Amino acid sequence: MHARGWQSIYCMPPRPCFKGSAPINLSDRLNQVLRWALGSVEILLSRHCPIWYGYNGRLKLLERLAYINTIVYPITSVPLIAYCVLPAICLLTNKFIIPEISNYAGMFFILLFASIFATGILELRWSGVGIEDWWRNEQFWVIGGTSAHLFAVFQGLLKVLAGIDTNFTVTSKASDEDGDFAELYVFKWTSLLIPPTTVLVINLVGMVAGISYAINSGYQSWGPLFGKLFFSIWVILHLYPFLKGLMGRQNRTPTIVIVWSILLASIFSLLWVKIDPFISPTQKAAALGQCGVNC
């Protein structure tokens, strides 16, 4: 419509024009987000994608950028997963994701992060959103990005490129008959819960491995450890509401989540023993009695 010359205005009256119900259960909420993200991916891969559609019409530049922003956001789940797993990998391999840089480059990165932080504060003041609401939105962005958005990317590629259609899951809405929060603590298992659970387990295992290495190596290893723990704790704080959602009403983790956690923890523990990055090849050879006179 905008490409054909239609104009739109932003209208937000004090009295709500429409009211509706939304899923409040964790699983249903993620399925709802999956449908939204899948629709964005389908538009991104269609001929009506705003990246290349409507150049002969009257679509303005800012309108095009706004439309592009609403359809490319599911793709950010791929680098988001990488950034959520990197802190745990650093703890497991005793490496750091930030390389050694000069003072000039360090000042540049500090100014860059400060500008991003200042932009966020200005957006909060402009929109009237409180700090608590902003933090909850950030948390669910990570939860949705590591689950629903990631599934939407793969399902969209399968549907558009391979013609494989996915099943449509109807989400339940809260009703007045059962109470406004009747299904808030109802746990419904779905495959969307697997990636965030995996990210949580990896970071928890990485924290245990990093602290164990620091205890065995002495006080000189605690300084670099704090930087690695900061990023890992930051990921866990973003996924904390997801962890609370898994606990349920009785604050007990469902059996299937316990099974997945034990399975994933066992896999990464075996990988940890196999890699064993904290022991050099010389030390391994000495332990096996194969280093000879060069020990």
Beta strands, then each sheet from edge to edge (+ up, - down):
end
